[in-house]
Amino acid sequence: MNRYLKHALAGAVLAIGVTGAQAKDLAFSVFVPAASPTVSAVYQPWVDWFNEKAAPYDVAIKLYAGGTLGSSPLAQAQMVADGVADMALTVPSYTPGVYPDFDMFELPGYIGNVKEGSLAALELHQEGMLKGYEDYYVVAIYTSDAYMLHSKPPIASFDDISGKRFRVAGKIQTAVIESLGGVAQNASAGEMAEAIDRGLLDGALTDASVAKTFRVADVATNHYAAKLGVLVFTIVMNRGVYDGLPAEVKELLAQSGQIIADNQIASYGSAIDRNLADWEASPDHTLVQPSEEDLARIKQAVSPVIDMVAAAATPGLLDKFQAKLDEIRAR
């Protein structure tokens, strides 16, 4: 069946459901574990808020965490298109080439933290500057904190990156690590710590929260805090389902992006700060802030990656991205 017809039928079914006596559950697929702090601190508080506000319209969100509806992060958007879920958490970079405008968030030297990243992503989307996901309704868009290098062998300077094997996720992270002289290797988040412990990897490119959550920091105790891009997340909804919702519920969804971004900034930002402070104070960890010389060398090394992303993205988007970040920092 044509997916647009599926969307239309889904919307028609929902329209019937919300006018009946029973509440319509909107299935929200999340591939991360139910015990994840993101579920408890970001998604569940939003779901609770939405369900309270949408109760008069007999609409509610039901959260399916831990891959209950489908465990592959790569399949989430298609699950929404096919009607397996009404909405889902997706990661644009997991499908290289499909969402080129979103690649810029992974570039080093732009985003400094989760607040800058999440607000920039949300506001650029709200202003219609990001192409992609036109077949869906985008409920939310936000980011991780700035990625850094966590390694078993020490990295005291730019030169120490050369030849080290780092776990990456996606095309842009691969290009970034290779531009810095490292060796990019793919592995799932759950495989990172064991691979580093066994000597199959020297480290991982990820942020301080993921490094703690997935126990990377237990075995990779050297942290080189260069700001090497962020990972962007979206929550997308079946367009037909969205079209069938009452106007009042659509307004709640319009407010949801800011609520989710605020939840992410508050919970994730504080977790990052705690982890960095713990590592700085611990005799078992080394936290290195790159020198000005190293930052200049990183900028020069990744310039071909920036040019590659700019060429594939909507013309002028990187300039708008930088202007948005400057605006956020000036508030």
Salt bridges, closest charged atoms under 4 A:
ASP82 OD1 - LYS6 NZ 3.69
GLU116 OE1 - ARG329 NH2 2.90
GLU123 OE1 - LYS324 NZ 3.17
GLU123 OE1 - ARG331 NH2 2.57
GLU127 OE2 - LYS324 NZ 2.71
ASP135 OD2 - ARG3 NH2 2.55
ASP159 OD1 - ARG297 NH2 2.79
GLU194 OE2 - ARG198 NH1 3.75
ASP202 OD2 - ARG165 NE 3.10
ASP218 OD2 - ARG215 NH2 2.92
ASP326 OD1 - ARG329 NH1 3.86
GLU327 OE1 - LYS324 NZ 3.46
GLU327 OE2 - ARG331 NH2 3.00
